[in-house]
Amino acid sequence: MAMRAEWMWMNGELISWDQAKVHVFAHALHYGSSVFEGIRAYSTPKGPAIFRSHEHFRRLMDSAKIMRLTPVPYTADELIEASKAAIRANKLESCYIRPLIYRGYETLGVDGRKCPIEVIIGTVPWGAYLGEEAINQGVDVAVSSWRRTPSGVGAPLGKIGGQYVNSQFIAMEAHDLGYDEAISLDIHGYVAEGSGENLFMVKDGVLYTPPLYADILGGITRDAVMTIARDLGYEVHETLITREMLYLADELFFTGTAAEVTPIRSVDRIPVGSGSRGPITKAIQQRFFDITAGRYPDEHGWLDYVYEQE
């Protein structure tokens, strides 16, 4: 179902949803010259709170630097405040936040640096990305035939619009084959990530996740989950993971702004562990959702409240 809201922030002002338009010759539309973020604001007893806003907008600026989308006409702090303004205007208690920095129209040449840099921020209501049941029941995934775009061919550490063609191939193939999602391998055959999620494996009570040099995006929820796991007393290792290790895992789960913490119940039709959400995944989920809902102390300063706190 399409999500929409009444107001959109665009190039410095709040405008109605239907006014938020770009020209059909915008460079980003033809060449993918854009960078973006996916961010959630959660409902808490103190009102809506953006999860790790500073880390997300710093990564947005880093992506813009990689993509040569500079100078960005707004600072990260200004964009955080714009996000809060949009949330307030739309009267949202929880939502998905989508900032996008992109090249507008000046030329259709491949090098679009003469094109104007424009910025939008959308705030829309959104539920569980892989479905409400997925949080408890888990998802069925396949190992994709599509490899993750490597560094030097693309820039995996940047959240760049054009690079998500690779993710689209991965997701479309998975859905066409009857799976909920897929796991991509890097060009060396090691596990990378999902089409839009990072991956964790649990084996004998220890957590493992692919390192940045496996051509993954440096996920902000991934980082939070590593912190939560260590807070709960678990070992966490960033290490290369082979395909067959997925079949022998006790537990597997995805992380991401959209996916949050989503268990994986099977890979290539092979059940993961008992075939249901495992105890470590459940414990990490519980702590994550307790923090984001304001039920557990925000010890790491991850919540940025939309309304000023007295």
N, C-alpha and C positions, 0 to 999 in steps of 0.2 A: 504494500500500500504506500502510495506517495505521501511523504510528509511535507508539510508546509507551515508557515507561520505568517503573521500579519506584517511583521516588519523585518527588514534586512538592512544591515549596515554596509554602505558602499562608498568608498572614496571619501570618507570623512563625515558622512551624515546618514541618518536613519531615513530610509525610504520605504514605500509600500512594496510588498513582495512582487507584485506585477510590474513595478517600475524597474526592477533590477534586471537590466538587459545589457548585452554586449553586441557589438557589430559582428555580422557573419564573417567578416574578413579579419577578425581578431587573430593575431598570430598564434595565441594559445590554442585556438580551435583547430588550426591546421597542423601545428607542429608539437603540441603538448608542452609548450613553454610556460609551465606554471609549477608552483609548489604549494603544498597544502598541509593542513594538520587535521587530525580527528581528535576531538577533546570531548569529555563529558562533564556536565554539571550534575551533581547529585542533590536530591532532596535531603535536607537534614533538619533537626529541630531548630537550628539557627537560620533557616532559609537555604536557598540553593547555594552550592559551593562548587567551584570549578576544581577539578582534580588536576593537580600539578600544573597549574597554568604557566608558571615561569619556565618550567622545563619544556613544555610544549612550544611556547612562543620563541624560546631560544633555538629550538630545533628548526622551527619555521624559518628563522633568520639565517641559520646555518645552511638550510636547503637553498635559500635564495642566493647565498654567497656562492655555493657550488654551481648553481645554475646561471650565475652572472646576472641575476635579477636585482641589480643594485644601481643606485641606492634605493632602498625601500623607503617610500615617503612617510612612513610612520615608524616609531620605535616599538619595541616589544611591549613596553609598559602601556603605551597608547593603545595598542591593539587589545591588550587585556581589558583595559577600561572600556573600549568599544564593545567587546564581547559582553561585558556586564551590562552595558547600556541596552544592548539588543535583548538580553535575557529579561531585563526589567520591562522593556517596552512590550515584549510578547507575553509578559506575566507568566513565565514558566517556572515551575518548581524544580524540574529536572529536564535535561535536554542534551542533545548532541550539538556540538559547536564545530562549524566548518569554516576556518579561515582559508582564503585562497589569494595568492599573489600571482598575477599573470600579465602577460604582454598583450596589450590591446592592438589597435591597427595603426600602422604607418607604412609598412612595407610587407610584401609577401616573400621576401628573400629568406633563406634558411637562417641566416644570422639576423635575429630580430631585435638587436640591441638599440635600434633607432625607434622602436615602438614604445609607446608610453607604458609605464608600470602602473597597474591598477590593483586595488585590494578590496575584497568583500569579506564579510563575516556573516554567516547564516547561523541561526539558532533554531532548532526544530525539535519537537518531541520525538523520541525514538526508544524502542524497547531493546530486547536482547537480539543481537545481530544474527545469531545462528538459531534463534527461536527460544522461547521461554523454557521449553522442555530440555533443551540442550544443556542448560546450566546444571541440571540434576541428572539427566539420563545420559548425556554425552552425545557425541556425533560420530558418524561413520566416515572415514576418510580413505583416500587412495594415495599412493605415491604417484605423482604426476609424471607424464612423459616429457613435460616441459621443464627445462632447467632454469634455475634462478639466474637472472642477468648478473654477470660477474663485474667486479670492479675493473675498470679499464675499457670495458665495453659500455657500461653505464656507470652510475654512481650510487651503489646500493645504500649508502648512508644518507642520501638525500631523499626526501619524500617528494619526488618530482612527478608531475602529472603524466608525461609521456612514458615514463618507465612502467606505469601501471597497465600498459598493454600486455606486458608479460604476465602480470597478475590476472588479467582478464582471461588469457588463454588457459591458465591454470584452473581458475574457477569454472569457466565454461565447460572444460573437459570433464571436471569432476561431476558437475551437475548433469551433463549429458549421459554419464555412465551410472547415474543413480546414487552418487555419494553426496554428502553434505558439504564437503570441503576436500582439499588435497594438500599434500605436503610436497614441496619442491626440493630437489637436490641441487647442490652447486655443480659447477662444471667438472669437479673432481669426483663426483659421486657421493659426497657427504651430505647429510641432511642440512637443509637451510631453514626454511620456514613455510608457513601456509601462504595462501594468496594475499592475505592481509593480516597475518598473525604470527607472532613468535611461538616457539615450541619448547616445552619442557618434558623431560623424561625422568621417571622415578625408577630406580633399581636398587633393591636391598636397602631402602630407607634413605638413599642419597639422591639428590636432584642433579640433573645434567641438562645443559642447554647449549646450543651451538654458539661459538664465539663470533665476534664481529667479522673476522676474516673468512667466515663461511658465507660471506656476501649477504648478510642479513641486515635489516633495518635495526638500528639501535633503539629498541622499543622502550618507551617510558613506563608502560605497565610491566614490561619484562623486568626492568630495573626495580620497580616497586615489589614485584613478586620475589625477586632474589632477596631483597631486604626483609620482607615478611617471613620468608622461609628461614632465614638465619635468625630472625627474632624468635621464631618458634623452635629453634634448636637443631635445624636440619643443615647438613652440609650441602653446599651448592658449588658445582664445578662448571666452568665454561670449557667445553671440549668438543672435538669432532665426534659426530655420531654417524654410524653406518646404517644403511637401510635395514639390515637384518636385526640390528639392535632394537629397532622399533617393534619388531615382532616378539622380542624377548622381554620387553619392558613390563614392569609391574603396573605402572601408571603412565599415562601421557596426557598432557593438556596444552591447549592453546592459551595465549595471553594477547591482549591488545585493548585499545580503547573501545572498539566495537565489541570484540569477543569477550572482554573482561577476563574471566578465568573459566574456560570451557573444557570439560573433560573430553577425551577421545576414547570411544569404546571399542573401535576396531580400526585396523589398518589393512587394506587389501583383503577385507572380509575375515581377517584373523583377529579374534578377540584380544583386547589388551587386558592382561591380568585376568580378573574374574569376569570381564566384560561389562563391568559397571564402574561408577565413580569410586576411586580408591580413597583411603583414609587421609593420605597426605594432601591430595588434591582438595578434598572436602575441608580440611583444616585451613589451608591457604585461602580457599574461597571464602570461608566464614570470616576470617580476619580481614580480608580485603573488603568484603561487603559491610562488615561492622565499622570499619574506618570510614568508608565513603558515605555511610548512612549516619555518621555521627554517634554511633553507639559505643565505639571504642576510642580511647584517647588518640588524638592525631599527633603522635609522638614525633613524627618526621616533618611536620609542617606541610602536608600535602594538600590541604583544603584551603581554597581561596574564596572567601565568602563574597557573594554578589552584593549583599547589603551590608553597610557598615555595622560592626558589632559594638555595642556599648561596653 
